[in-house]
Amino acid sequence: MKLKHRLSLYSVTIFGIVMLALSLLIYFAYYTQMEKKERQSLENKSLLAAIYYLERDELSSLEHSNVQSQLNKTISRRNIIVFDSLDSRYGGDMEAAEEIPNGFVAQVRNAKSAFLSTGSFLYNGILYKDNQGDFVVITRTSMNEFHAQMGTLFHILLAVFVVGMLFIFLFSQYLSYIAYRPILKIVDQIKDRDTKNFNKPLTLTKTYAEVEDLVETYNHFVTRVAETFNVQKNFIDYVSHELRTPIAALLGTLEVTKSRTRNIEEYEQVILQLEQYTTDLQETLDKMMLLSGAKTTFEFSKTRVDEIVWQLVENMILYHQAQIEVDIQVEDNATLVVDGNEKLLELAIGNILENAIKYSGNQVVKIIFKEYQGHLVVLIMDRGIGIPAEDLRNIKHNFYRGHNTAGYQGKGVGLSMATVVFTLHGITISINSTTAGTTVELSF
């Protein structure tokens, strides 16, 4: 069942239950009130009839005439019967006295006042004590008018209930349409996505907070998926490029080695060369597997950037005899803590640092930690050959190398790989370079 239909069903059901409860409450409250008024009115008529029939000898002619006039206006004598102390008819013209149960007269004598309903009539009896004895005065009123009024009320409530249900159904359909419209727009936009634009963010205008949260969450999710997908795609490019060179070198070296018999020193030299190729191949595989996610689930945790850099500096000094100066200008240590994957950040920052050392001829490299508007900024500065202006816009692309790097070993994948990692972490990388050196700025 569609959401809008379900909302309509819920609205109609809840409204129906509430309307039914209110209608029943109104009906029974009105019934009780009307019955109470009928009884009170009938009791007054019984008292008036008692005065008319039993106080004639004590009232003046004028007073008795007034009582008679009031009695004629309120009740017909055919609806009055008076019994004396022997339960014999004393007055009144009620013809159907046999419809009154015998026990009702006795009940009136005992309780002094009582009511009886037979469906067609409502009876009231009162015990009236007179100087001539104790009389029972019984009056009745037809219930037809009462039932007609209640029937009219019932039909009015039923009509209101049906019309209200129809109205709430149509109104809930309209509200469901309004509530469901942003979701339909989301569905339409998602259906329009393919492999080329699947990471295009959803856009909605004039919506409500819950859908905005949904869209924001979806866009964030798709962005992370796109970043991961980009990592996987780059991994295939890296593997096809990176493995081809060392494998070709291995095969070429073996082919050359077996072409003629060599002495022990030459074989040892070849073995060392093959070992270097194998080591390079292993390092390449480790990097590629790390970047592809084969060795990590890309789990992010609280990571201190300065600790990663200090570990890299220690390794660079140990293996490359590098000259590195670190200047931490951040006062709040919390600024140095970011959400990230330690291994990936170590791989990416290490690549930037290796390039600075390699292309500066092992001159001094400066690493500066700064804080800008509450965010961490890391600067890696070298005094190397720099990057030509025409190469800056392409330097982050796969397998691209600057025109002035012919004398340096490299494959053109390190910086592009680092850029992917930084993008995955939401880190902005900017490169400024002149012939006097290069500055890489990482804004976390």
C-alpha positions in Angstrom: 0.0 0.0 0.0 1.3 3.4 -0.9 2.1 5.9 1.8 -0.5 8.4 0.7 -3.2 5.8 0.7 -2.0 4.5 4.1 -2.2 8.1 5.5 -5.7 8.5 4.1 -6.7 5.2 5.7 -5.3 6.1 9.1 -6.9 9.6 8.9 -10.3 8.2 8.0 -10.1 5.4 10.6 -9.1 7.8 13.4 -11.6 10.4 12.4 -14.3 7.7 12.0 -13.7 6.4 15.6 -13.7 10.0 17.0 -16.8 11.0 15.1 -18.6 7.8 16.1 -17.7 8.3 19.8 -18.8 11.9 19.7 -22.0 11.0 17.9 -22.9 8.4 20.4 -22.0 10.8 23.2 -24.3 13.5 21.7 -27.1 11.0 21.0 -27.2 9.5 24.5 -26.6 12.8 26.3 -29.5 14.4 24.3 -31.7 11.3 24.9 -31.0 11.4 28.7 -31.7 15.1 28.8 -34.9 14.9 26.8 -36.2 11.9 28.8 -35.5 13.9 32.0 -37.4 16.9 30.7 -40.3 14.6 29.6 -40.5 13.0 33.1 -40.3 16.4 34.8 -43.0 17.8 32.5 -45.2 14.7 33.1 -44.7 14.9 36.8 -45.9 18.6 36.7 -49.0 17.5 34.7 -49.7 14.8 37.3 -49.7 17.4 40.1 -51.9 19.7 38.1 -54.3 16.9 37.4 -54.4 16.0 41.1 -55.3 19.6 42.0 -58.0 19.7 39.3 -59.7 16.5 40.4 -59.1 16.5 44.1 -59.1 20.1 45.2 -62.3 21.2 43.6 -64.1 21.5 46.9 -61.4 23.6 48.4 -60.8 26.0 45.5 -63.0 28.9 44.4 -64.7 28.7 41.1 -62.2 31.2 39.5 -59.2 29.3 40.8 -60.6 26.0 39.7 -61.3 27.5 36.3 -57.7 28.6 36.0 -56.4 25.2 36.9 -58.8 23.7 34.4 -57.5 26.1 31.7 -53.9 25.2 32.4 -54.7 21.5 32.4 -56.5 21.7 29.1 -53.4 23.4 27.6 -50.9 20.8 28.9 -52.6 17.4 28.8 -55.7 15.7 27.5 -58.0 14.1 30.1 -57.8 10.9 28.0 -54.3 10.7 29.4 -55.3 11.0 33.1 -56.7 8.5 35.5 -57.2 8.9 39.3 -57.6 6.0 41.7 -59.0 6.3 45.2 -57.7 4.5 48.2 -59.6 1.3 47.1 -57.9 1.4 43.7 -61.1 2.2 42.0 -61.4 4.8 39.2 -62.2 8.2 40.7 -61.6 10.5 37.8 -59.9 10.9 34.4 -60.9 9.7 31.0 -58.0 7.3 30.3 -59.5 4.3 28.5 -56.7 1.9 28.6 -56.4 1.5 32.3 -55.9 -2.2 31.9 -52.5 -1.4 30.2 -51.2 -0.2 33.5 -49.8 -3.1 35.5 -51.5 -3.7 38.8 -48.2 -3.5 40.5 -47.6 0.0 39.3 -50.3 1.5 41.4 -48.9 -0.3 44.5 -45.4 1.0 43.5 -46.7 4.5 43.4 -48.3 4.1 46.9 -45.1 2.8 48.3 -42.7 5.2 46.6 -45.1 8.2 46.4 -43.9 8.8 42.9 -42.9 6.4 40.0 -42.5 6.2 36.3 -43.3 3.5 33.8 -42.4 3.2 30.1 -44.3 0.8 27.8 -42.6 1.9 24.6 -45.6 3.8 23.3 -46.3 5.8 26.4 -44.5 7.1 29.4 -46.5 7.0 32.6 -46.1 8.9 35.8 -47.9 8.2 39.0 -48.0 10.3 42.2 -49.5 9.7 45.6 -51.7 12.6 46.5 -53.0 12.9 50.1 -56.3 14.6 50.4 -58.9 15.1 53.2 -60.9 12.4 51.4 -58.1 9.9 51.4 -54.9 8.9 49.6 -55.3 9.0 45.8 -53.1 7.8 43.0 -53.0 10.2 40.1 -51.5 8.7 36.9 -50.8 10.6 33.7 -49.2 9.6 30.5 -47.7 11.1 27.4 -47.1 9.6 24.0 -43.5 8.6 23.1 -44.1 9.0 19.4 -43.0 12.6 19.3 -40.1 11.8 21.5 -39.0 8.9 19.3 -39.5 11.1 16.2 -37.2 13.7 17.7 -34.6 11.1 18.6 -34.9 9.6 15.1 -34.4 13.0 13.6 -31.3 13.5 15.7 -30.1 10.1 14.7 -30.4 10.8 11.0 -28.7 14.2 11.4 -25.8 12.6 13.2 -25.6 9.9 10.6 -25.6 12.4 7.8 -22.9 14.5 9.5 -20.9 11.3 10.1 -21.1 10.2 6.4 -20.4 13.7 5.0 -17.6 14.1 7.6 -16.0 10.8 6.6 -16.2 11.7 2.9 -14.7 15.2 3.6 -11.9 13.8 5.7 -11.1 11.2 3.1 -10.8 13.8 0.3 -9.0 16.2 2.6 -6.6 13.4 3.7 -6.0 12.5 0.1 -5.0 16.1 -0.6 -2.8 16.3 2.5 -1.2 13.0 1.6 -0.6 14.3 -1.9 1.1 17.4 -0.4 3.1 15.3 2.1 4.0 12.6 -0.5 4.9 15.1 -3.3 8.5 15.7 -2.1 9.1 12.0 -1.9 7.8 11.5 -5.4 10.3 14.2 -6.6 13.1 12.3 -4.8 12.0 9.1 -6.4 11.9 10.8 -9.9 15.4 12.3 -9.4 16.8 8.9 -8.2 15.3 7.2 -11.3 17.1 9.7 -13.5 20.4 8.7 -12.0 22.8 6.4 -13.9 26.5 5.5 -13.7 27.5 8.9 -15.0 25.5 11.1 -12.6 24.6 8.8 -9.7 26.6 11.1 -7.3 24.6 14.2 -8.4 23.0 15.6 -5.2 19.2 15.7 -4.9 17.7 19.1 -4.8 14.3 20.1 -3.4 12.6 23.4 -2.7 9.7 24.3 -0.5 9.8 21.1 1.5 9.6 20.2 5.2 12.3 19.5 7.8 12.0 15.7 7.8 12.4 15.4 4.0 15.3 17.9 4.1 17.0 15.7 6.6 16.4 12.7 4.3 17.8 14.5 1.3 20.8 15.7 3.2 21.5 12.2 4.5 21.1 10.7 1.0 23.4 13.3 -0.6 26.0 12.7 2.1 25.7 8.9 1.6 25.9 9.2 -2.2 29.0 11.5 -1.8 30.7 8.9 0.4 29.8 6.1 -2.1 31.1 8.2 -5.0 34.3 8.8 -3.2 34.7 5.1 -2.4 33.7 4.2 -6.0 36.4 6.6 -7.2 38.9 4.9 -5.0 38.0 1.6 -6.5 38.1 2.9 -10.0 41.5 4.5 -9.4 42.7 1.2 -7.9 42.1 -0.5 -11.3 44.0 2.2 -13.1 46.9 2.1 -10.6 47.1 -1.7 -10.7 47.2 -1.9 -14.5 49.9 0.8 -14.6 51.9 0.1 -11.5 52.2 -3.7 -11.9 53.1 -3.6 -15.6 56.4 -1.8 -15.0 57.9 -4.0 -12.3 56.6 -7.2 -13.9 58.1 -6.2 -17.2 61.4 -5.3 -15.4 61.4 -8.7 -13.7 60.7 -10.6 -16.9 63.3 -8.5 -18.8 66.0 -9.1 -16.2 65.3 -12.8 -16.1 65.4 -13.0 -19.9 68.7 -11.1 -20.1 70.2 -13.2 -17.3 69.4 -16.6 -18.9 70.8 -15.4 -22.3 74.3 -16.4 -21.3 76.2 -18.0 -18.4 77.3 -15.5 -15.7 79.7 -15.6 -12.8 78.7 -15.6 -9.2 79.1 -11.9 -8.8 76.9 -11.2 -11.8 74.2 -13.6 -10.4 74.4 -11.9 -7.0 73.9 -8.5 -8.7 70.9 -9.8 -10.7 69.5 -11.3 -7.5 69.8 -8.0 -5.7 68.1 -6.3 -8.7 65.3 -8.8 -8.7 64.9 -8.4 -5.0 64.6 -4.7 -5.4 62.0 -5.2 -8.2 60.1 -7.6 -5.9 60.2 -5.2 -3.0 58.9 -2.4 -5.2 56.2 -4.7 -6.4 55.2 -5.7 -2.8 55.1 -2.0 -1.7 53.0 -1.2 -4.7 50.6 -4.0 -3.9 50.4 -2.9 -0.3 49.6 0.6 -1.3 47.0 -0.4 -3.8 45.3 -2.9 -1.5 45.2 -0.3 1.2 43.7 2.3 -1.1 41.2 -0.1 -2.5 39.9 -1.1 0.9 41.2 -4.7 0.8 43.2 -4.0 4.0 40.9 -1.6 5.6 37.2 -1.0 5.9 37.7 2.7 5.7 36.7 3.0 9.3 37.1 6.5 10.6 38.1 7.3 14.2 39.6 10.1 16.2 43.2 10.5 14.9 45.9 13.0 15.8 47.4 14.4 12.6 50.6 15.5 14.4 51.3 12.0 15.5 51.0 10.7 11.9 53.4 13.5 10.8 55.9 12.8 13.5 56.0 9.1 12.5 56.5 10.0 8.9 59.3 12.4 9.8 61.0 9.7 11.8 60.8 7.3 8.8 62.0 10.0 6.3 65.0 10.8 8.4 65.8 7.1 9.0 65.5 5.9 5.3 66.2 9.1 3.3 68.4 11.1 5.7 65.9 13.9 5.2 66.2 17.4 6.7 62.7 18.3 8.1 61.7 21.1 10.4 58.3 20.9 12.1 56.6 24.0 13.5 53.4 23.5 15.5 51.6 26.8 15.9 48.4 25.3 17.3 47.6 26.0 20.9 44.5 23.8 21.3 45.4 20.2 20.9 41.8 19.4 20.1 42.3 21.1 16.7 44.9 18.4 15.9 42.3 15.6 16.3 40.3 14.7 13.2 38.0 11.9 12.1 40.0 9.8 9.7 41.6 6.6 8.7 45.1 6.6 10.1 46.6 4.3 7.4 45.2 6.3 4.5 46.2 9.6 5.9 49.7 8.3 6.5 49.9 7.1 2.9 48.7 10.4 1.5 50.7 12.8 3.7 53.7 10.5 3.3 53.5 10.8 -0.5 53.4 14.7 -0.3 56.4 14.6 2.1 58.4 12.2 -0.2 57.8 14.4 -3.2 59.0 17.4 -1.2 62.2 15.6 -0.2 62.8 14.0 -3.7 62.3 17.1 -5.8 64.2 19.4 -3.5 67.4 17.4 -3.7 67.1 16.5 0.0 67.1 20.1 1.1 65.3 21.3 4.2 61.5 20.7 4.2 59.3 22.7 6.5 56.0 21.4 8.0 53.9 24.0 9.7 50.7 23.3 11.7 48.3 26.3 11.9 44.8 27.0 13.0 42.4 29.0 10.7 38.9 29.7 11.9 38.8 26.7 14.1 40.2 24.3 11.5 43.5 22.7 11.1 45.8 23.7 8.3 49.1 21.9 7.5 51.7 23.4 5.2 54.5 21.3 3.6 57.1 23.6 2.1 60.2 22.7 0.0 62.9 24.5 -1.9 62.9 22.2 -4.9 62.5 22.5 -8.6 58.9 23.6 -8.4 56.0 22.8 -10.7 55.6 24.7 -14.0 52.5 26.8 -14.2 51.2 24.8 -17.2 51.5 21.6 -15.2 49.7 22.7 -12.0 46.2 22.1 -13.4 47.0 18.5 -14.4 49.4 17.5 -11.7 46.7 15.7 -9.7 45.7 13.5 -12.6 46.6 9.8 -12.8 50.1 9.1 -14.4 50.8 12.8 -15.1 54.3 14.1 -14.4 55.6 17.6 -14.8 57.8 18.5 -17.7 60.8 19.2 -15.4 60.8 15.8 -13.7 62.6 13.8 -16.3 65.6 13.4 -14.1 63.7 12.0 -11.2 62.2 8.5 -10.7 58.4 8.4 -10.5 55.3 7.0 -12.1 52.8 9.9 -11.7 50.4 8.2 -9.4 51.4 9.3 -5.9 49.8 12.7 -5.9 46.6 11.6 -7.6 46.3 8.8 -5.1 46.9 11.2 -2.2 44.2 13.5 -3.7 41.7 10.7 -3.6 42.5 10.0 0.0 42.2 13.7 0.9 38.8 13.9 -0.9 37.6 10.9 1.0 38.5 12.7 4.3 37.0 16.1 3.2 40.5 17.6 3.2 41.1 20.4 0.7 44.5 20.3 -1.0 45.9 23.4 -2.7 49.4 23.6 -4.4 51.3 26.8 -5.0 54.6 26.6 -6.8 57.4 28.7 -8.2 60.9 28.0 -9.4 62.0 28.6 -5.8 59.9 25.7 -4.4 56.5 24.3 -3.7 54.0 24.8 -0.9 51.2 22.2 -0.4 48.4 23.3 1.9 46.1 20.8 3.5 43.0 22.3 5.0 41.1 19.9 7.3 
